[in-house]
Amino acid sequence: MAARLIGIIGHGPELEREDGAASVLRGLGAQVTTIDLWDEPHHLFAGDEGAEVRALIVEALDRPDLAVAALRALRREPRLESAGALLAVTAAQVARIDPTGGFDDFVLVPYVPAELYARIRLLEWRKSEFATEERMKVGAILIDRAAREVTMGGAAVALTAKEFSLLAYLCERRGKVVSREELLRRVWGNRYEGGARTVDIHVRRLRAKLGAALPLATLRGSGYKLEAPASEGKSSSQAAAEPRSKATILR
């Protein structure tokens, strides 16, 4: 099984300090890899090209502007494009964090181990994709079929009954092309006498409510396709599992 690493990027001499992220996470049972802010991103995989970097922590401390530049460089490495990214800063620099810098979250230094652990778990939850009998997660969208509720990034999204059923069916068929006729038959039922235009109207409403969080492509002459996750190899149910022990989660 490929190693699942947490990548830590910072000033070389400080990366291994006793209160740094690398030491804290190793103490929690994580596998860690480190590089300097100016190193090439592929060096994170040195010694294990088959490894997966599950999260990135950029220790900018008093220079959040440098962290943004470092993250842009990291994203140019295909294997790091979708990894969740944490910005580590001091309390004095929080006001300087650029909300458009590309980070998913930030964490304060000095670290509180329980907080750092929780932030990484939250990153993994946000990036996870899964489908069970009762719940499905597509990026930030969580569909609870039992409760017939949808949340996006934790916030409730109000959908009509048909919008909910359409979204659920598109997610069930993720990665496959579904025609308007199929959607009419499976969502509206065989007795529905309206035209395929109603599908387009409901799709437009879903896009308006869910925005870029819904990776739904229109295929002219064919129908719609909910794009498959970037990494098909990650399962779902495993990502959705309820929290277990720290050592198990971080390994």
Secondary structure by P-SEA (a helix, b strand, c coil): ccbbbbbbbcccccccccccaaaaaaaaccbbbbbcccccccccccccccccccbbbbcccccaaaaaaaaaaaaccccccccbbbbbbcccccccccccccccccccccccaaaaaaaaaaaaaaacccccccccccccbbbbccccccccccbbbbbcaaaaaaaaaaaaaccccccaaaaaaacccccccccaaaaaaaaaaaaaaccccccccccccbbbbcccccccccccccccccccccccccc
